[in-house]
Amino acid sequence: MLNGTPTGVGLDAFCDSCNRYLEAGDDVRVYVTAGRGDRLSLRWVSCSTCGPCGDATAAEDGELHAVATLRSVLNAPSPRLVLTDARLDPDVSHEVVRR
C-alpha cells in the first residue's frame, strides 16, 4: 500500500530526525497514519541510522511504522523519490489494543 508513495520534493528528501540528505537506494523508516477510508498519510521519514520515527515502541490504533527503500522515478511528469519494498517495521509492535 505504501509502495510508490512520493517522499520529499522532486529528488530531494531529508531525514526528519537528523536532516541527513536521502537518496535513491537508501533504506528509511516511515511513520504513517490512517486517513479517511483506506488512505494512508506519510507523516515522518527517518534514515536507517536514526531508527524508528518518534515514540515507536508500539503502534497505536490508526498508526503504522514501516521500513522501505527509496527509488528514483525519472519517467514521471516530474522526477521524484518514492518508497519501494515497504514492509512493517520489525522493531515496532503492531498489535493494536482497542479500548
C-alpha positions, 0 to 999 in steps of 0.5 A, a space after each residue: 500500500 505504501 509502495 510508490 508513495 512520493 517522499 520529499 520534493 522532486 529528488 530531494 528528501 531529508 531525514 526528519 530526525 537528523 536532516 541527513 540528505 536521502 537518496 535513491 537506494 537508501 533504506 528509511 523508516 516511515 511513520 504513517 497514519 490512517 486517513 479517511 477510508 483506506 488512505 494512508 498519510 506519510 507523516 515522518 521519514 527517518 534514515 536507517 541510522 536514526 531508527 524508528 520515527 518518534 515514540 515507536 515502541 508500539 503502534 497505536 490504533 490508526 498508526 503504522 511504522 514501516 521500513 522501505 527503500 527509496 527509488 528514483 522515478 525519472 519517467 514521471 511528469 516530474 522526477 521524484 523519490 518514492 518508497 519501494 519494498 515497504 514492509 512493517 517495521 520489525 522493531 515496532 509492535 503492531 498489535 493494536 489494543 482497542 479500548 
